Each structure stands twice: as C-alpha cells, then as structure tokens.
Amino acid sequence: MRLACPCCGERSLDEFTFLGDASVTRPDPSADDAAGAFHAYAYLRRNAAGPSDELWFHNTGCHAWLVVTRDTRTHEILGVRLAQDVALARTGNRKDVRETSA
C-alpha cells in the first residue's frame, strides 16, 4: 500500500506511522461531565466498516501529520489531507486546504 503525501508525493507505507481514529475530538477536561466524556472518548469508539478518517504521521519524510481516508473493508486509500488543514476547516478557519486523492 502507498500513501500520497501532500508534501512529498506518493510514498511507501513503511514511511508512515498509524496513530488511530482522526474523527474523535478530545473532551474538555473542565466540563461538568468530563469523567463521562473521557470514558466515552477512550472506550466507546465506533468501529464501522467502510470509509474512515485515520491519523497518520510521515515519520521518515516531511514529518507531517496526515488525515487519511481509508476504506476499512478494502484498504483503498480514498484521500490524504494535511491534519492542520482538516483542523482549520473544522474550526472554520479555512486556508489553503490541499487534498491528494489516491
């Protein structure tokens, strides 16, 4: 399997490290329901078959954090985006959002 890094181009999978589900958001520790929110954050994860966003790190290349959209049934890479751009888009601070499709 190969990933198309937005900074470096297509690279072998062994240059990257998988870090988990990119769709979860860390709860606010100062919230009233922080204990329950952290329990759900750590243990109650969705494990659906199909496209999912995953966090990857390009450890032997540009050291970029990436959000990889991968189909968990076929391992097909559907897209690769810089995690910084994804975070900015989530907060509404859209800037130069670069995406590379597989």
N, C-alpha and C positions, 0 to 999 in steps of 0.2 A: 504494500500500500504506500502511496505517496501523497504528500500534502503540498499544496501550492501556497507557500508563504507570501503574503502581500509585499514583503520587503526583499526577499531573496529568490523568489521563484519556486519552481517545483523541486522538492527535496525528498529524500528517503525518510520513511517513518522513524528510523532509528536516530534521527537528529532531534526528535521531539520527545517530550515527556507528557503523558496524560495526567491531568490533575483533577478530573471529576466533572460533575454537572455544572454547566455555566448558567443555568436558568434560575438557580436559587439565590436568594438575597439574604445576607446576614441580618438577623433581627437587631433592633435597637435595645441594648442592654439596660437602658434607663426606663424602658416602657413598663407599665403596670403589669403586663402579662409576660414579662421577659422569660421567666422559667419555662412556661408552656411553649412559648415561641421558639426558644432554643432547643427544647426537646423535639419539636416538630422539625426544626431545621436540621438537626443531627440525625434523627432516626426515622422520620416519616417521609421518605422520599418516593416519588413516582418512578416506576420502572416500566414504562410503556414501550411497546415495540414500535419502531418507526423512526422518523427523523427526530433527533435530539441535538441540543446545543451542548458542546463539551468544551472545557477549558484545557488548552494545551500550551506548553512552553517550548520555544525553539532554543533548546539548551546548547546546541553546538553550532548555531548560526548567529542570527542577529539578536538573540535573547528577547524576542518579542513574545508577549502573551497573546494568544490567539483564541478566538471562539470558532470552533469547527462544528459545522452542522453535518452530522453523520447519520445515515440510516442504520439503526442497530440490527435490523434483520439481514441486511446485505453488506454492511460495512462500506457502502458507497459514500464518498465524500460529496456533499451537496453544495458546500460553500465554506470559505475561510475568510474571517474578518479579524482585524486587529481588535483586541479586547478593549483597548482605550476608546476606539470609535464606537463600539457597542455600548459602553458605559455612557459616553457622551450623548448618544442617541436616546438612551433610556431616560436621561435627565432632561432632555430637550435642548441640550447644548450642541446641536448638530454642527459639525465642522466637516472637513474633508473626509467623508466616510468612504474608505476604499474597501472593495469586496472583490474576491477572486473566486470564480466558480470553477468547480472541478471539470 
